[in-house]
Amino acid sequence: MVGVLGLGVGYRGILRGVAHGWIVDEPPAPAAAIVILGGGEDYRPFAAARLWRAGLAPVILVPDVEVRATEALGLRPTTTQVILGVLKAEGVPESAIVKIGQAVTSTRDEAMAVRTWVNTLPPASASGPRLLIIPTDPFATRRTNSFFEKTLPSWDVRVVRTDPVNIDVEAWWTNEDGLISFQNEFIKTLLYAVKY
């Protein structure tokens, strides 16, 4: 009985350790911009607004996410409309919001859109900190950090862990959302490593 109990406690510790080893969570610092990635509308734009209100960046970059069929029919708002609505409700003025990209569908598209935006900025000495803050879900942090650093090698990219309410990182394996999130990010990370 003690052995079974020990095994139960052991696997939990291992799975918790796997999650903590996977997650990138960097301290935010004064930045040129806060970047919101598409998806995660229930937590990413809220985190971005909190970081903006803390005075960490003058602008928030919002991707123009590809419009889905039901959105095109007007049956529901687009991802971009929801993000913009959350920012407005959280007190972020339009003057602090910059839309980037066009019909983006992936983290890769978003990174390319951010790269296009940073290339419009004045030289480093005049543009302030060459740092970006990206709040995103815990399991997406590793891939996001790696790909943005690869895409923007002369920039400091700070990925800030932003937990969705439906995933408990300390017990991610105990519910379907946690399992799917970790599994999907593991596969996406491998795909990005091979493809890009």
N, C-alpha and C positions, 0 to 999 in steps of 0.2 A: 504494500500500500504506500509506504513512504517513497519507494522507487517511482511509482506512477505519479505521485504528487510532485516529486522532484523533476520528473520528465516534463510535466505540465508547466511548472514554473520555468524550467530551462528553455523550452521552445518559445515561451512568451518573451523571455529576455532576449533571445536570439532575434526574433522577428522585430522587437522594439529596436534593437541595436542596428538591424539592417536598415530600418527606416531612418534612424538618426544619422547613420553613415551616408545614406543616400541624399538627404536633404541639405541644400545649401541655404544658409540664412545669414546674410551679411548685414552689418549695421548700416543704416542709412546715413548719408552725409549730405552737405549742401551740393546740389546737382544742377545741371543745365536743364534737366527735364525729368519728369516722372512718366514712365511708359506703361500704358494699360494694354494688355494683350486681349484679343478677342476671346469670348467665352468667359465663364466665371462671373457673369454680371451680378450675381448675388453677393460677391465679396471683393473682387478686384477693384472696381471703381470706388467702393467705399474706402478701401485701404489707400488708394491713390489720393482721394479727397483728404483723408486724415493727414497724410504726408505733406500735401500741399498746404493745408491749414497750419501745419507745424513750421511752415516757411522754408521747407527743404528744397523747393524748386519754383521758378516763376511760372512754368507752364506744365500742362499735362498733355502728352501725346495720345491721341485716340485713333485707332485704326478704322479705316473705312472697310468694314467686314462685308464679304460677299453676301448678297441678299438671297435668301432661300425662297423656294417657290411659294410657300404660304405667306411669307413676308411680302413678296411681290404682289400678292393678291390683296394685301391690306388686312389679312386675318389676324396678324399679330405684328408688334413693332419689330424692327430689325435689331440686331445685336448692337449696332452703333447707336441707334436711337435710345435704347435702354441705357447704355453707358452714359450718353449725354444727359439723359433724364436724371440718372442718379447723381451725376456731378452737379447739375443745376440744383437738385433738391438738397445736396450737401453744401450748397453755398459757394461753389466754384463759378466765377463769372466767365462769360464767353470769351473775354479777353485773355483768359489764362488757359484756354483750350485750343489745341492745334490738331486738326484732322490730318492724318497721314495715310499714304498708300491709296490703293484703289482696288476694291473687291478682293481683299486679302483673305486667304483661306488657311494659313498655317503660320507657325512661329517663324519659319523661314521668310515668308512674305513680309511679316511684321518687322523682322530684323532688317530686311532690305529697305523697307519704307523708312525705318529709323535712320539707316545709313544715308539715305537720300536727304532726310531732314538735316542731319548733322553736317552734311557737306554744304549746306546753305549758310551755315554759321560763319562769322568772321574768324580769323586766325585765333589760335588758342589763347594768346595773351589778351585779346580783347573780348573773348566770349565768356569769360568766367570759368568755372570748374568744368573740366572735361570728364564729367561723371554723369551717369544715368542711374535712376532707381527704377527697378521693375518689381512691383508686388505681384506674386503669383502663388498658386497652390503648392503645398509642400513637396509633392512628388514631381512636379514639373520644374522645380527650381534647378536641378542639376542640368537638364537638357537646355533650359533657357539660358542659364549662366554660360555654359560651354559654347552654345551657338552664337550668342550675342558677343562674347569675348572674341570669338573667331572672326565674326563679321566686322567688329569695330575694335581692332587691336590697339588703337591709340587712345581708347577710352576706358575709363574705369567703370565697369558695369556692376552695380550692386543689386543682387537679387534678394528681395525681402520676402520671407515666408509669410503667407496669408492663408490662414486655415479656413476652409469652408465649414459650415456648421454641421454638415452631414458626415464628416470624416474625423474620427478621433485618431490622431497619429500614434498615440500610445497603445492603441489596440486596433490598428488598421485592418487586420486580418479577420476581425470579428463581424464585419458587415460587408454587404455586397459593394457598396460605393467605395469603401476603402480598398477592397481587393481589386476591383476594376481599375481604379485610379492608379494603384501601384503597378499592376500588370501592364496597363496601357503605356504608362510612362517608361517602364523598363523597355518595352518593345520599341517605342518611339525613339528612345535614346540610342538603341542599337541601330535603328534605321538612319538616324541623323549621322551617326558615326560612320556608317558605310556609304551613305548616299552623298553627304555633303562634306 
